[in-house]
Amino acid sequence: MLGQGTAVTLFLPRTHESPSETPPVEAVEPGGGAILLVEDNPEVAEITVTMLEQAGYRVSQAPNADSALDLLETASFDLC
């Protein structure tokens, strides 16, 4: 509906570790890997897929969460 939006609240667990003790996040090499893009706006999805493919990624696209879950059951992705 026009003028409506989505509110997202994240609840993160507390930790007493300092940032230097936190293990680094593994990154996917630039231009490599498979990405699952979930986007319900066709224009935004098209632009995003084009940009990611130009950067060398293999992109699978899902227009909604149900489609994304179906893809996750049949393929593996480096980034979702």
Protein Blocks (a to p, Z undefined) as FASTA:
>chain_A
ZZiacdddddddddfbdfklpccdddddehiacdddddfbfklmmmmmmmmmmnopacdd
dfbfklmmmmmmmpccfbZZ
